[in-house]
Amino acid sequence: MTTADHRKGPRRRGDALVNAILAATIDELREHGYAALTMDAVAERAGASKASLYRRWDCRAALVMDAVYQLAPLPYEIPDTGGLRGDLLAALRQTAATLQGPAGAALRGMLAEALPELDRVRQLRARSRGRNRDIMAEVLRRAVERGEIPPAAVVPTRLEVGAALLRNHYLFHNEPLDDGLLTDVVDDILLPLFGTVPQRSA
């Protein structure tokens, strides 16, 4: 394995180095896509040594996952619109914007690369950090506090529904994730879903 060193300025360490590498990864994704992304290109753009990348990420998929994770909105960044419907639309708009940028293109590439190898699929799943679940949990917490939905309607399996539908649409349909689609998901699926309490079998 080559140890090409692309450093041209002062030596960076810790968060400063990591942030430079992640930013370079996003720029490479935007310009060249996942298929053409290489660790050497990222190192050169970041002005870092290739060895510094491999000390932190054992492959480009791991690096890309950490990089695109930085693009995902945080739960507290979702606007509080004053109502569940507005909050759900705001959350899905954020998810759609993320999917239609470098993160979505990377997701397509990583899945195509990983699907033939079950171990790679498990690794990708293990690195997923559940940001969409956290966002939906925050949206629903607000709705419970407002008295819009019963607390018992919020169960873990429901937190993934909205984002999963958008991912499915993005990956398998060559159509934009526009507001018409997002409104249909909210009005026809999520609002009815969260307005009910799951029926548990005895």
C-alpha positions in Angstrom: 0.0 0.0 0.0 1.4 3.4 -1.0 2.1 6.0 1.7 1.8 9.0 -0.6 2.1 12.2 1.4 0.3 15.2 0.0 0.9 17.6 2.9 2.0 21.0 1.7 1.3 23.1 4.8 1.7 22.8 8.6 1.0 19.4 10.0 -2.5 19.0 11.3 -3.7 16.6 13.9 -6.9 15.5 15.6 -10.2 17.2 14.6 -8.6 19.7 12.2 -7.1 16.9 10.1 -10.3 14.7 10.3 -12.5 17.7 9.2 -10.2 18.5 6.3 -10.4 14.9 5.1 -14.2 14.7 5.4 -14.6 18.0 3.6 -12.3 16.8 0.8 -14.3 13.6 0.6 -17.5 15.5 0.0 -15.9 17.7 -2.6 -14.6 14.6 -4.4 -18.1 13.1 -4.3 -19.7 16.2 -5.7 -17.1 16.5 -8.6 -16.5 12.9 -9.5 -19.0 10.6 -7.8 -18.5 7.6 -5.6 -17.3 5.2 -8.4 -14.3 7.5 -9.2 -13.4 8.4 -5.6 -10.1 7.2 -4.4 -8.3 7.5 -1.1 -5.3 9.0 -2.9 -7.5 11.7 -4.5 -9.0 12.6 -1.1 -5.6 12.7 0.5 -4.3 15.0 -2.2 -7.3 17.4 -2.0 -7.1 17.4 1.8 -3.3 18.0 1.8 -2.9 14.9 4.0 -0.9 11.7 3.8 -2.7 8.6 2.5 -1.5 6.8 5.6 -3.4 9.3 7.8 -6.6 8.2 6.0 -6.0 4.5 6.4 -5.2 4.9 10.1 -8.8 6.1 10.5 -10.8 4.3 7.7 -9.9 0.9 6.4 -11.7 1.5 3.1 -13.3 4.2 1.1 -16.9 3.1 2.0 -16.1 3.7 5.7 -14.6 7.1 4.9 -17.6 8.1 2.7 -20.1 7.0 5.3 -18.5 9.2 7.9 -18.2 12.1 5.4 -21.9 12.1 4.3 -23.0 11.7 7.8 -21.8 15.2 8.4 -24.4 16.4 5.7 -27.4 14.9 7.5 -29.3 17.4 9.6 -29.3 17.2 13.4 -32.7 16.7 15.2 -32.6 20.2 16.7 -32.1 21.7 13.2 -35.6 20.6 12.1 -37.8 23.7 12.3 -40.6 23.7 14.9 -43.5 24.7 12.8 -46.0 24.5 15.6 -47.8 21.4 14.3 -47.0 17.7 13.5 -47.8 18.0 9.8 -45.5 20.9 9.3 -42.7 19.3 11.3 -43.0 16.1 9.3 -42.8 17.9 6.0 -39.8 19.9 7.3 -38.1 16.6 8.3 -38.8 14.9 5.0 -37.6 18.0 3.1 -34.3 17.8 4.9 -34.0 14.0 4.2 -34.9 14.6 0.5 -32.3 17.3 0.1 -29.7 15.0 1.7 -30.6 12.1 -0.6 -30.5 14.3 -3.7 -27.0 15.6 -3.0 -23.6 13.8 -2.6 -24.9 11.6 0.2 -27.5 9.9 -2.1 -25.1 9.3 -4.9 -22.7 7.8 -2.4 -25.5 5.6 -1.0 -26.2 4.2 -4.5 -22.6 3.5 -5.1 -21.9 1.9 -1.7 -25.0 -0.4 -2.0 -24.0 -1.5 -5.5 -20.5 -2.3 -4.3 -21.6 -4.0 -1.1 -24.7 -6.1 -2.1 -22.7 -9.0 -3.6 -20.9 -9.4 -0.2 -22.9 -9.9 2.9 -20.1 -8.9 5.2 -19.9 -5.5 3.5 -23.6 -5.1 3.9 -23.3 -5.8 7.6 -20.4 -3.3 7.9 -22.5 -0.6 6.2 -25.5 -1.3 8.5 -23.2 -1.3 11.6 -21.9 2.2 10.6 -25.3 3.6 10.2 -25.9 5.9 13.1 -29.7 6.3 13.1 -29.9 10.0 12.4 -33.2 9.7 10.6 -34.7 7.9 13.6 -33.4 10.6 16.0 -35.0 13.3 13.8 -38.3 11.6 13.7 -38.2 10.9 17.5 -37.7 14.7 18.0 -40.6 15.5 15.7 -42.9 13.1 17.5 -41.7 14.2 21.0 -42.9 17.7 20.1 -46.3 16.3 18.9 -46.8 14.4 22.1 -46.1 17.5 24.1 -48.6 19.4 22.1 -51.2 16.7 22.7 -51.5 16.0 18.9 -50.7 12.2 19.2 -50.8 9.7 22.1 -47.4 8.7 23.5 -48.1 5.1 22.8 -48.2 5.8 19.1 -44.4 6.4 19.1 -42.7 3.0 18.8 -39.2 2.3 17.3 -40.5 0.5 14.2 -42.4 3.6 13.1 -39.5 6.0 13.3 -37.9 4.7 10.1 -41.0 4.7 7.9 -40.8 8.2 6.3 -37.0 8.1 5.5 -37.3 4.5 4.3 -40.0 5.4 1.8 -37.9 8.3 0.5 -34.8 6.1 0.2 -36.8 3.4 -1.6 -38.2 6.1 -4.0 -34.7 7.6 -4.6 -33.0 4.2 -5.1 -35.5 2.5 -7.3 -37.4 5.3 -9.1 -35.8 7.8 -11.4 -38.1 10.6 -10.2 -37.4 13.7 -8.0 -38.2 13.7 -4.3 -40.5 16.7 -4.8 -43.0 18.3 -2.5 -45.9 16.5 -4.1 -44.4 13.2 -3.1 -43.4 14.4 0.4 -47.0 15.7 1.0 -48.5 12.4 -0.1 -46.1 10.5 2.3 -47.1 12.8 5.2 -50.8 13.0 4.6 -51.5 9.5 3.4 -49.1 7.5 5.5 -47.4 9.2 8.4 -50.3 11.2 9.9 -52.6 8.2 9.9 -49.8 6.0 11.2 -48.9 8.3 14.1 -52.5 9.0 15.0 -53.0 5.4 16.0 -51.7 3.2 18.8 -50.3 -0.2 17.7 -52.4 -3.2 18.5 -50.1 -5.7 20.3 -51.1 -9.3 20.3 -51.3 -11.0 23.7 
